[in-house]
Amino acid sequence: MATVTAPVDPRMPVLVGVGTASTAGEATELMALALRAAADDAGARGLLASVDRVAVPQGNWTYPDPARLVARAVGAEAARTHLVELGIPQQSLVNDALAAIVAGTSEVAVVVGGEAKRWARSPGAVETPQAGAAPDVLHRRPGPVVAPVEVATGLWDPVQQYAMIDNALRAAEGLSVAEHRRQVADLWARCNQVARDNPRAAFPTPMTAEAIDTPSAGNRPLAFPYNKWHSTQWTVDQAAALLLCSADAATRLGVPRDRWIFPLVGLESSQAVSLLARAELHRWPAMGVLGRVAAERIGRPLAEAEVIETYSCFPAAVRVQQRELGLPVDGTPTVTGGMAFAGGPFNNFVYQATAAVADRLRAGPGALGVVTTVSGLLTKPGLAVWSTEPDPRGPLLGDLATEAAAATGVVEVVDTLDGYSGGATVATYTVTPDGLEPARTVALCDTADGRRCVAFSDDRGLAARAEESELVGSTVAVEGGTFRLAGPDG
């Protein structure tokens, strides 16, 4: 039971209810179920009639105004609806709701997301039509989800880019390929162990590090060193809802004080740099910026937070965040088990994570809970800190795009596959398969004239070699978008 009794500012935003749903049904039905569960969690089902704002992040569905269907389903007919385009961090929806409450333009706000990819594969699955519908507010991203250079070079697949980031991290830390694979598999096996004890987990079947690391028919290779079970699993029916309101509304509407959880920090960065253009391919300086600002605000390192859930679409996301946020690199920063095993509903896992963290905070009053967000291809970060104890100053909210840009080194990019010929050095790479066999090597190369380019090799012998020994740092000859090893090994 929470112990907060001191008075708080009436405009202080509080998270009063979290809810999840996982059953066969279309996405908006799951979202409505999750929102009702959040109201029950708050101990005040009557909150739903007072909801004035419902925000939904874009998902793998075609509803033009999903928030409207959710609001009507729970009796919140007067709520303004928000649809947030893909490419805007999930933390942004939370920050916007908190800011609206602080400003007095909202009293009871909902952030809810859901996916029904498993249900959509069933015979007769049809989404509720919304002909002519439109949200009251459409939040548009400021640019494309994938940078034009990534489209031009064919480097748009998330698993390839995250694999490249992990391989760059291996080289930067001086690990052998074998050591790196063990390190990645051990981290994911620890996450799997957490998922086994999570009743909400979609894929809690025990898996060893060896099973995760070994390609097989049931664990097909995706992009070296990643297999299927290194990846987020999107084929789920999952939804989550966060019910937020002002302290004044929470009191008036009868939410027991022991349900209140206070936002201490809600930070993000809308600045985006494509992987190709990053000077340091193994780092994410923007997340480091958020982490340092958050740590200064709460007065201690984030590693000292009692509850931590890092976004976990691929191992690289977790591993890079551990280093940028000062978390133990041999730790297991999840209470859900991560997106490979708990389930990774497209573009709303942060709300599943926040629900799990909220449960832990209520069980341990006074603790700090950290939830991180990854948007895009390790581009736009988000970070929240929650506690059952308020900060009298209110939450620190902000977009640190300027600071993130200043911290992020960039290089010029060759924007076409055949735009460079000459010598180069492999900065990072991955290998894509044909069935279970390594087939194609994709490399980011630093050119002799100081730029960055993408090049491919369909030499299967090279692909097999690149999965056994380090290719980063190798000298190559690039021509027409392809590369070959230069020197005595070429």
N, C-alpha and C positions, 0 to 999 in steps of 0.2 A: 504494500500500500504506500502511495506517495505521501510525503509529510508536509507538503507546501501549505502554509496557512497564512503567510504574510500577504497583505493587500498588494495588488498589482494595478498598474494603469488600466483603466477601462478599455483603452484601445489596444492593449497588448494582444497580439495574435497568439492563439494557442491551438495545438493539434489535439482535438478531443476524441476523435474516433478513427480507427483504421479497420478496414475490412478487406477480405479477399474472397474470391470465388473460383472454383475449379470444377466444372461439370460440363456435360454436353449441352451446347446451346450456342446461339449466335453471340457475337461480341457484345452488343449493347445489352442483351439479357444478362450476361455475366457482369457487366459493369453495374447494372441496377442491383443485382444480388450483392455485389461487393459494397455498394453504397448503403444498402439496408443493413448489412453486417456492420458497417462503420458506425451507423446510428445506434445500433444495439450495443456496440462496443463502448460508445459514449454514454450509454445508460439513459438515452433520451431520444427515442424514436421520433418525438415531436419536432426535433431539429429539422427534419426533412422538409416540412412545410415552409420553413423559414429560409431555406437555401436560396440565395440570390445570384449565385454565380456557379456555373459548372464548366470546367475546362477539360478538354480531352486532347491528348497528343495523337497525331495522325498514325494510323496503324495499317495492317494488311487487310483492309476492308474498303468498301466503296461508299459508306454513308457520307453524304455532304454535310450533315449536322447531327452527329451521333449524340452530342450532349443533350439535344432536344428530346430524343427518344428516352434517354436515361432520366432526365428531369421529369418527364410526364409519367414515367413508370413508377416514380417514387412520390408523386404528388407535389413536385416543386415547379408548378406551372409558371410561376412568375420569374424564374431564374433566367438570367442572361446567359447565352451559350457562347462558348469559345472553342474554336478548333485551331490547333497549333500545328503548323506544317512540319514535316520531317526536316531535320537539320537544325532545329532549335532544341537546345538541351532540355532534358526532362526536368532538371532543377529549375529551369526558367518558369515553368508553370507554377511551381510551389512559390518561388520568389514573387511572381506577379500577384498571386493570391494573398500572400503575407503583406505585400505593399498596399494592396487595395484595402485590407483590413486596417492597417495602420493609418491610412489616409481617410478612412471613414466612408469609402465608396462601396464597401461590402461589410456585411455583418456575419454571414455564414457562407463560406466558400467551399467548393468541392473540386478536388483534382482527382480524376479517375481515368483509368486506361484499361484496355482489355484486348485479348486476342482469342480467336477461335479457329486456328488453322487446322486443328485436328477435326473439329466439327465440320468445317467447310469441305472436307474430303468425303463426308458421309453422303449416301444417296439422298437426293431431295433437299439438300441444304440450300436454303435461299434466304438472303438477307432481307430484312424489312425494307420495303422501298420508301424513298423520300423524294419523290418527284417535285422539283422546284424548290426544295428546301435550301436554306443557307443559314450559317451561324450568325448570331448577332455580331460577333467579332471574329475575324479571320486573322491569325497572326502569321505573317509571311516571313520566311527566312530571308536574310539579306543577300544571299548568293546561292549558287548551285550546291547540292549535297556533295557532289564529286567535282573536283577541280577540272577545268577543261583539259589540262595537260594529262590528267589521269584517264580521261575519256579517249584522248587522241592516241595515247600509247597502249590502251587496252588494260591499264592497271587500275581497275575499279573494284575488283573482288576483295571484300574485306579480309577474308582469310589469308590471301596472299600478302596483303600489306602488313597485317599483324604478325605473320610468320617472319617477314622481313625485319620488322622491328625487333623481334625476339632474337633473330640471328645476329643482328647488329649489336644487341646487348651482350650476347655471348662473346663476340669478338672484342668488345670494349673491356670486358671483365677477364679476358684471357683464358676462358674455359675451352676445353676440347669439345668436339661435337658430342662425344659420348657423355662427358660430364654435364653438358648443357641439357641433353635429353633427359638424363636422370633427375636433374634439378627441376625441370618443368614437370615431369611425370610425378615426382614426389609431392610437389605443390598441389597438383590436381587430385592426387590420391587423398591428400589431407582434406581437400574440399569435399570429396566424395564421402569421407568419413563423417563430416558435418551433416551432409544431406541425409545420411541414413537416419539421423535423429530428428529430422525436420518433417513433421507430419504433413506439411504442405508441399514437399518436394515431389516433382513429377517423375524423376528418374533416380530413386534412391537405391537401386540395386548395387550391392558392393562391387567395387572394382579396385584391383591392385594397381600400383604404379606400372608394373610390367605390362598388364593388360591395356592400360591407357596408352602406353608408349608403342605397343606392337601393332602394326597394321594387319588387318584381317578383313574377312568378308563382312563382319559385323562392326568393324572399326576402320572403315576405309580411309586411306590417306587422302588428305585434302590439299595441303601445301606444306612441304617440309619445314619444321618438324611436326606439324599438326596432323592429327587424325580426327575422325568424326567426334570422338569423345573429349577432344581438346576444345571443341567449338560450342558456342551457345546453341541451345536446342529450341528452335522456334515453333516446332509443331506441337503446340500445347493449347489447351483451353484454360486460360487463366486471366483473371482480372484483379485489380486492386483499387481501393478508393481511400483517399485522405479527406477527412472532414475537419475543416479549420474554421475558427470563428474568433471574434473579439472576446476578451475576458468578460466584458459586460454582457454580451449575448450568451456566453456559456453560463453565467450566473443566472440570468433571467430565464433561460430555457431549461434550467435544472440539470446541467451536467455536473455530476459529482466532482469535487476538486481532485480526487485521487485519479481521475482520468486525464487530467491536463498534462500536456507535454509542451514545453516551450522551445521555440526556435531561437537558438543563440546566434547562429551564423547561416546565411544563405548566399553563397557566392557563385559566380560563373564567369566565363569569358566567351564573348561572341567572336573573338579574333580567331581566324582559321588560317593555317598554313598547311598546304598539302605535304604529304610525306616526302615527295621528291625534292621539295624546296627546303627541307629542314637541314641545317648544317650538321646537327647531331641527331642521327637517325635513331639512336637508342634512348633518347631522352624526351621528356615532355615538360619543358620549362614552364608552360602556362599552368599546369597543375601544381608545380612547385610554388608559383606565385600565390595561388589560392591557399595552399597549405600554410605558407608562412604568415599570411594575413589572418587566417583563421586561428593559428596558434597564438599569435599576438593578442587577438581578441579574447580568447578563453584563458590566457595566462599560463598555458603549459603546452608541451609538445603534443601533437595529435596522437603519437604513439602511446601516450598515457591515457587515452580515452578507453573506457572499459568495454565499449561495444563498437565494433567497426565492420562495415560492409562496403568493400570496394567493388566497383563495377567490374564484371568478370566475363565479358563476351569471349575473350581469348586469354590464354596465359600471359601474353605480352602486356595486356592492359593492367593486370594485377601486378606483374613484376615491375613494370615501369613506375606505377603509382607507389609501390612500396618504397622505392628509392627516392622518388620526388617528395614524398610526404614523411620520410624518415621512419617508416614502419620497419619492423624486423624482417629481413629478407628471408628468414627461415620460418616466419610466422604463417598463420592461416587467417587472413583478414576477412572472414565471412561468418555470419550466423545463419545463413540460409543454405550454404553448400555451393553457391555460385550458379551461374546461368547454364552450365553444362548439365548439372544434376538436379538443381531445384526447378529448372525450367527457365527459359529466356524469352518470355513473351515480348514480341517486337515492340520496341519504343515505349515500354512502360515498366520495365523491371525495377526501376528506382522506387516505384511505389510499393511493389512487393517487398523490396528491401526495407523501406521505411516502416512498413507494417511489422516486420520481424524485429527491427531495432526498437520500435515502440514497446512491443511486448517485453523485451529485455529491460528497458528502462523502467517500466512500471514495476517489474519484479525486483529492481535494485535501485530504489530512489536515490537521487543525487548523482548517479553515474552520468557520464557523457556518452552520446551515441553519434558516430560519424557515418554518413552515407555519401558516397561519391558517385559522380555521373560521368560517363563517357559519351560524347556525341560525335557522330561521324567516325572517321578513321584516325582515332586518337587525336582529335582536333580541338573541339570545344569542351572544356572541362566544367564540372559543377561540383560543389561541395556543401554539405549541410552538417551542422552540429545541433543536436537536440538534447534536452535534459528535462527532468521533472522539476528542476529548480530554475526560476527565471533569472535573467540578467535585467536589473532595473533599467538599464539603458535601452532595452528592447533589442530586437534582432539586428545584426549587421547584415545589410543586404547590398549587393552591388555587382556590377558588371566590370571586371578588371581587364577589359580588352586592351587598354592602353599599356598597362603594366605588363601584360602577357606579351604584347608585341615587342616591347623593349627588351624582354628577357629571351626572346626567341631568335637565334641566329638563322639566317637564310642564305641560300645560294641561288644563282641563276640556273634556270632549268631549260634544257633543250626540249622544245615543245612538240616535236614530231619524232617518230621512230627513226626516220632516215635523215635527221637534221645534223648528224655528227658522224664523222669518220676520223679515226686516228687512235692513238694510244689512250688508255684509261686504266683506272684502278677500281676493282670491285669494292663498293662501299657496303653493300649488303645484297642478299639474294634469297631466293627460295626455289624449290623444285616442285613442279606439278606432275601428277601421275597419269599414266595410262593404265587403268585398272589398279592393280597393286604395285605396279612397277614404276620407278622414276623415269620420266620421259623428257620433260622440258625444264630448262633452267632460266629463270627470270632474274636479271641483275639490275641493280641501280649502280651506276658507275660514275666516278669522279673523272672528268675528262682532263686531258692535258692542258686545256686552256681555262681550267678553273670552273667549269660548269658541271651540271649533273644530267645524266641521260639514262634512258631505259634501253636495255638490250636483251635479246633472247638467244638461246642456243637449243637446237633440237638434237644435239649430240647425246644419245642415251648413255654413252660411256661417261661423258662429263657429268650428266645428271646423277648417275650412280655414285661417282666419285665425290660429288658435292654433298651427298648425304652421309659420307663417311669421314671426310676430312675438310678442313676449313678452306673456303674459297674467298672469304673476305680478305682484302689486301692483295689479291692476285693481280698481276698485270695482264691486261687483255687488249686485243685489237678489235675495235668496233667499226662496223661498216654496214650501212643499209639496215640498221636496226638489229643486226645480229652481232654476236661476239664470239671470239675464240681465244683460248689462252695464248699468250705471247711468250716468247722465250723458249727454253729447252723443254718445257712441259706442254707447249702448244702443238 
